[in-house]
Amino acid sequence: MHDIDGTTAGQPHRMLGMSTLAFTVCFAVWTIFSIIGVRIKQDLGLSETEFGILVATPVLTGSISRIFLGVWTEQYGGRLIFTLQMLTTAVATFLLSMAETYTMFLVAALGVGLAGGSFIIGVAYVSRWYSKDAQGTALGIFGAGNVGAAVTNFGAPFLVVAFGWEQTAQIYSVILAIMAVTFYLFAADDPAHKARKASGEKPVSAAMQLEPLRNIQVWRFATYYFFVFGAFVAMASWLPRYYVGAYGLDLTSAGMLAAAYSLPGSVFRALGGWMSDKWGARFVMYLTFAVSLGCLFILSYPETRYVVSGIDGPIEFTFGVGVATFATLTVLLGFVMSLGKAAVYKHIPVYYPHHVGSVGGLVGMIGGLGGFVLPVSFGIMNDLTGVWTSCFMLMFLLVAISFVWMHVAIRRMETRKFPALAAETYLSDVPDLPVPRSTTDRDDTEQDDDAPRGAKPAR
């Protein structure tokens, strides 16, 4: 693990607080199109597919950028990289207000998307301030910065109504620039980075940082994150449009209800980190997938009318999900997704303590790509099917496949490697020893990918 000696009392908590605040502001900027995109759609007369692409474009940049931002954070420290990332994004957000055509909006959205790369910077930075036993909780608290989506969904509609979408983008850019300067002035270099500078040791090369990506385990974690994070971002961006189109609500009401989804999907991430520390990340993933399937099954069912030929004539039945029920189910869905997000990132500093930036960057990139692919898919399915709930049908299928794959693969690995575990029911994913696995390429048939070499199977 990284050396955390030499830190002053309370310093790790202060750095965690600064990082969480910065991530909250970045996430608010990252999801700005969920609100201003609705007004832009009206102004430009965009189709559902074009709107989905516009909303998803910032997510694409935020996802892809996580790979190199994670590597740079490992090499040059989170304090510097976080500051530069926020300043660059602030400039792009200000330039967004000057766009006039759909193409210009897409280009500007690519720059705004850099805000999403802040996540992996914070993960690599925060993890170096805490010991293994506390990293799950610390990263869960940091991840609560996802509440920035709720801040945008709640506050941006009022700004748009009062000032217009152009001025709203400018206000966001100024706030982000102020946050960047504040972070640089009050944050400190993490212990590992300071120790490396003091010793004169050169940063680890990018090739060595990316070496663990050969492990199939890393990619399996990434598939989980495709739903728990990617679908969360997609829903946060799509729900305002859904409420306006499916239920005929005004933009302000739609934004507030979307914020009700984003809020628990963010603040309870800390709870997910604590649960992962206490009961194991795998248990939390099972809980997340099971509850998500139930919610998505109901949400995916379109309003339907049945006519049955009765004895005394036709009998008509109607089924539909009202606004109150719909909002309640989305809040529950956001809650369990927040637990799952923390559970996925509990694994990384435990198994790859010296490659948090690169491994976390890949997992975050794949998850973020879900936030890009899904809104586009939602728009395409709306255009093709004409059914509003088609987006939830797609997510139900995604979770069902992931859930079955996870359970079958895990049980097969356990019974093959440790036959005595065939009767075990307790599900834990935290190894007894924080020994990173060999980066030799292998697949699930060769080793339980949740048991590092030299470590006892977690029970």
Secondary structure, 3 states (H helix, E strand, C coil): CCCCCCCCCCHHHHHHHHHHHHHHHHHHHHCCHHHHHHHHHHHHCCCHHHHHHHHHHHHHHHHHHHHHHHHHHHHHCHHHHHHHHHHHHHHHHHHHCCCCCHHHHHHHHHHHHHHHHHHHHHHHHHHCCCCHHHHHHHHHHHHHHHHHHHHHHHHHHHHHHHHCHHHHHHHHHHHHHHHHHHHHHHCCCCHHHHHHHHHCCCCCCHHHHHHHHHCHHHHHHHHHHHHHHHHHHHHHHHHHHHHHHHHCCCHHHHHHHHHHHHCHHHHCHHHHHHHHHHHCHHHHHHHHHHHHHHHHHHHCCCCEEEEEEECCEEEEEEECCCHHHHHHHHHHHHHHHHHHHHHHHHHHHHHCCCCHHHHHHHHHHHHHHHHHHHHHHHHHHHHHHCCCCHHHHHHHHHHHHHHHHHHHHHHHHHHHHCHHHHHCCCCCCCCCCCCCCCCCCCCCCCCCCCCCCCCCCCC
